[in-house]
Amino acid sequence: MKKRIFLGLVVLVILIVAVLWWRENRRLDAPVQQVKADAQQIDRGRYLVQASDCAACHTASGGAPLAGGYALETPFGKIFGSNLTPAADDGIGRWTSDDFYLALTKGVAPGGRHLYPAMPYTSYKGVTRQDSDDMYAFLMTRPAVNQPVPDNEMPFPFNQRMAMIGWNLLFRTADPMPASSQGNSADWQRGKYLTDVLGHCGECHTPRGKLGQMQSDENLQGGTLGRITAPDITPQALAQRGWTPADLSRFLGTGIATQGSAFDEMHKVVSLSTRFLTPDDHRALVTYLMGEQPPAAVEVKTGQGNDAGRITYLDQCSGCHAADGAGKPHVAVAMQNNATLRQPDGRNLIISVLDGLPAQEFPGGESMQPMPGFADRLNDAQIAELVNYLRVTFAGLPADITADKVKALRKN
């Protein structure tokens, strides 16, 4: 009897897994949707898609807008952004507005296929139905691009989408992210929606657990997904790095402020999303990020860095950043009051020195020239001396970066 019960349970498990696998891998054969929308709804949808930064993950380098193919590196493998154009088989052409809303807010595509939380439904859960419908109307009235998306490159068991059922049971919740600042005004409420929902800032700027879940009790306190750390953007942390509401608004609109320029993923966020926000939404976003009573920006108490680091700086860096660290317009940012230098852990500064930065274009015709990487020019001890010189001289931080820390951050 026990053997029969055991065999029955085995068969039941096999059937359940087979059904789930079929649901996750079957091809959607629903009718192609024909969507009509007036110009106002399409314009609202366009704005919301930009505010949600959809193009960043759904447009491959050199590819058609929103046609997918962008590779997102995660600790669990490489995930490719999907095609959001109304192509019948490669895109969302067979999706209804209900399908779109479910995928956006619950992470479940038509037919029961589960999405990976690289698509930030854990933040989009708060998107209103009207905003979802407007985004859907805009996307479904774009030109269809029949371009298949590459298969994800994920090892077993992460390549089994049915595992997301368990992940969602553990980590998907309807609760909003805890507020990262204090306030209750209309601007603050709108800013929270823009930050925590549409802009999904916490997906990068919030620490994650071992299974990739956001640590919601540390909302916006900084996170690392790739080589670059998305810094802590809570009010006190922003003020500690010298940010004021006016400077932060300028940075989100143009990518450049007294505290430096946007780089890596944040450069894409500004280029594809935040620069398009209305003045009212810029004000709301900054109101939420810094709170209704913003803390005063902390002034740097500079010191005198080590001589070896100073010599390296003058030899390798001052040609672009100037001997006194003032920087040069259209060439290189200033070291003085630089927010990256003022990050306590030094990770982003070290990686910038090691890897360099590409040339960058910004709104309004502004640009920054490429910064070469120094991984092949300087050894670990020299880079540690340079970074410590910069931290002490321009950021008032301790000279606590070691050669071992630099070595750990070098690319393999």
Secondary structure, 3 states (H helix, E strand, C coil): CHHHHHHHHHHHHHHHHHHHHHHHHCCCCCCCCCCCCCHHHHHHHHHHHHHCCHHHHHECCCCCCCCECCEEEECCEEEECCCCCCCCCCCCCCCCHHHHHHHHHHCEEHHHEECCCCCCHHHHCCCCHHHHHHHHHHHHCCCCCCCCCCCCECCCCCCCCCHHHHHHHHHCCCCCCCCCCCCCCHHHHHHHHHHHHHCCCHHHHCCECCCCCECHHHCCCCEECCCCEECCCCHHHHHHCCCCHHHHHHHHHHCEECCEECCCHHHHHHHHCHHHCCHHHHHHHHHHHHCCCCCCCCCCCCCCCCHHHHHHHHHHCHHHHCCCCCCECCCECCCCCCCCCCCCCCHHHHHHHHHCECCEECHHHCEECCECCCCCCCCHHHHHHHHHHHHHHHHCCCCCCCHHHHHHHCCC
